[in-house]
């Protein structure tokens, strides 16, 4: 498979226009992930005025994220927060050794999975997020303590997401183990792993770099709220 890295310049739009088209709602110029999957908007091209086209597909007072650095938005929209993130892409090393098999989570693990991710990374993991890809976890004494999974999918690429460990179990290498395994699974399917992380999360970035992820681009996110005024 030929991998077009340029698709990662606009991955939300690329995913909603290809592999994840079944989860999209919107127009031919602006799309969103369906409610309760993930709160992201993708634009075909950079024009904030396209937000008005999305209004029939969004709930009143809903909060959602857009890849862009915005100074203003159309009426009925509000900028709540600007997040400085970076995009990192996996570059496998030929010296990497084989890893232990990791365990895929099932629907029976859903409640624990949602609770853990929202404890560590609140705001992004919704009721139907798990429909977008597979999730893997590590249990200790029967309790789910670390997880990692797949989020956005586009032609040739799969986003690694929800990489988190319960605060009481950090420092044991669980996230590294899960991410290594998930990257191997992704490569075996012919796709390249990538991820997004807050620029301020230097601890996570160091781990990702150790696991052979490298920064590709800055990835600013604007958190928006839509308020219907009529």
C-alpha positions in Angstrom: 0.0 0.0 0.0 1.3 3.5 -0.9 1.1 5.7 2.1 0.4 9.4 1.4 1.7 11.3 4.3 -0.2 14.4 3.1 -3.4 12.8 4.3 -2.2 13.4 7.8 -2.1 17.1 7.3 -5.9 17.0 7.6 -6.6 13.6 9.3 -10.0 14.3 10.6 -11.4 15.2 7.2 -9.4 12.3 5.6 -10.8 9.8 8.0 -14.4 11.0 7.6 -14.1 11.0 3.9 -12.7 7.4 3.6 -12.4 4.6 6.2 -14.7 6.2 8.8 -17.2 7.6 6.4 -20.0 5.6 8.1 -19.4 7.6 11.2 -19.7 11.0 9.5 -22.4 13.6 9.4 -22.3 16.9 7.5 -21.8 18.3 4.0 -19.3 17.8 1.2 -17.2 20.6 2.7 -17.5 20.0 6.5 -18.1 16.8 8.4 -18.2 15.8 12.0 -17.9 12.5 13.8 -21.3 11.3 14.8 -22.4 12.3 18.3 -21.1 10.0 21.1 -18.2 8.7 18.9 -15.5 11.4 19.2 -16.0 15.2 19.3 -14.1 16.3 16.2 -14.9 18.3 13.1 -13.1 18.0 9.8 -13.0 20.7 7.1 -12.2 20.1 3.4 -10.3 23.4 3.4 -9.5 26.0 6.0 -12.5 28.3 6.2 -14.1 29.0 9.6 -17.3 30.1 7.9 -18.0 26.5 6.9 -19.1 26.0 10.6 -22.5 27.4 9.7 -23.0 24.4 7.4 -22.6 22.1 10.3 -25.3 23.6 12.5 -28.1 21.2 11.4 -25.8 18.3 12.6 -24.9 19.6 16.0 -26.8 19.9 19.3 -27.4 23.1 21.2 -24.6 23.7 23.7 -22.5 20.9 22.3 -18.7 21.2 22.6 -16.5 20.0 19.8 -12.9 20.2 18.5 -11.5 21.6 15.3 -7.9 21.5 14.0 -7.1 25.1 13.5 -5.8 28.2 15.3 -8.9 30.5 15.3 -9.1 34.1 16.2 -12.9 34.4 15.5 -15.8 32.2 14.6 -19.3 32.7 13.1 -22.3 33.8 15.1 -23.6 31.1 17.5 -20.1 29.7 17.9 -17.7 30.4 20.7 -14.0 29.5 21.2 -13.6 27.9 24.6 -9.9 26.9 24.5 -6.9 26.7 22.2 -4.8 23.5 22.6 -1.3 23.3 21.4 -0.8 19.7 20.2 1.7 17.9 18.0 1.2 15.0 15.6 3.7 12.1 15.8 4.2 9.2 13.3 5.7 5.8 14.0 9.0 4.9 12.4 9.7 1.2 13.3 13.3 0.2 14.0 14.7 -2.9 12.3 16.2 -3.8 15.7 13.0 -4.0 17.6 12.4 -7.4 19.2 9.3 -9.5 19.2 6.7 -8.5 21.9 4.3 -10.4 24.0 0.8 -10.8 22.7 -1.6 -8.2 24.1 -5.2 -8.8 25.0 -8.1 -7.2 23.1 -10.9 -5.9 25.2 -14.5 -6.9 24.6 -17.9 -5.4 25.1 -17.9 -6.8 28.6 -15.0 -4.5 29.4 -16.8 -1.4 28.2 -17.7 0.1 31.5 -14.2 -0.3 33.0 -12.6 1.0 29.8 -14.8 4.2 29.8 -14.2 4.8 33.5 -10.4 4.4 33.2 -10.0 6.6 30.1 -12.2 9.4 31.4 -10.4 9.3 34.7 -7.0 9.9 33.0 -8.1 11.8 29.8 -11.5 13.3 30.4 -13.6 14.8 27.6 -12.6 12.8 24.5 -13.9 9.3 25.2 -17.6 8.9 24.5 -20.2 6.1 24.7 -19.6 5.0 21.1 -15.9 5.7 20.8 -15.1 2.0 20.9 -17.0 1.5 17.6 -14.1 3.3 15.8 -11.5 0.6 16.5 -10.1 -2.1 18.8 -8.9 -1.5 22.3 -6.4 -3.5 24.4 -5.7 -3.6 28.1 -3.7 -4.9 31.0 -5.3 -6.2 34.2 -3.8 -6.6 37.6 -5.7 -8.7 40.2 -8.7 -8.5 37.9 -8.8 -4.8 37.6 -8.2 -2.9 34.3 -5.2 -0.7 34.9 -3.9 0.3 31.5 -5.4 0.6 28.0 -4.6 1.7 24.4 -6.7 1.7 21.3 -7.5 2.8 17.8 -9.3 6.1 17.0 -9.2 7.8 13.6 -8.7 5.6 10.6 -7.8 6.7 7.1 -6.3 5.1 4.0 -2.9 3.7 5.1 -3.0 5.1 8.7 -4.4 4.3 12.1 -4.4 6.7 15.0 -3.3 5.4 18.4 -5.4 6.8 21.2 -6.6 6.4 24.8 -3.0 5.4 25.8 -3.4 5.7 29.6 -2.6 4.0 32.9 -4.4 4.3 36.2 -2.5 6.8 38.4 -1.9 4.0 41.0 -0.1 1.8 38.4 2.2 4.2 36.5 5.9 3.5 36.2 5.5 -0.2 35.3 5.8 0.1 31.5 2.2 -0.9 30.8 1.5 1.9 28.3 4.8 1.0 26.5 3.8 -2.6 26.3 0.4 -1.9 24.9 1.6 0.7 22.4 4.3 -1.6 21.1 1.8 -4.3 20.6 -0.8 -2.1 19.0 1.8 -0.7 16.6 2.8 -4.2 15.6 -0.8 -5.1 14.9 -1.3 -1.9 12.9 1.8 -2.5 10.8 0.7 -6.1 10.1 -2.5 -4.7 8.7 -0.5 -2.6 6.3 -1.1 0.7 8.1 1.2 3.3 9.7 0.5 4.3 13.4 0.3 7.9 14.3 -1.0 9.9 17.3 -1.6 13.3 18.8 -0.4 14.6 22.1 -0.4 17.9 24.0 2.8 19.8 23.5 3.0 20.3 27.2 2.8 16.6 28.0 6.6 16.2 27.8 6.5 12.9 29.8 4.3 11.2 27.2 6.3 12.7 24.3 9.5 11.2 25.7 7.8 7.8 25.9 6.6 8.1 22.4 10.0 9.1 21.2 11.5 6.1 23.0 9.0 3.9 21.1 10.1 5.4 17.8 7.5 8.0 17.2 8.7 11.3 15.7 7.1 14.6 15.6 5.7 15.4 12.1 3.7 18.7 12.5 2.2 21.0 15.0 -1.5 20.2 15.5 -3.4 23.1 17.1 -6.9 22.2 18.3 -9.7 24.7 19.0 -12.4 23.7 21.4 -15.7 25.2 20.3 -19.2 25.5 21.6 -22.3 25.9 19.5 -25.2 27.8 21.0 -28.5 28.1 19.1 -29.8 31.6 19.7 -33.0 31.5 17.7 
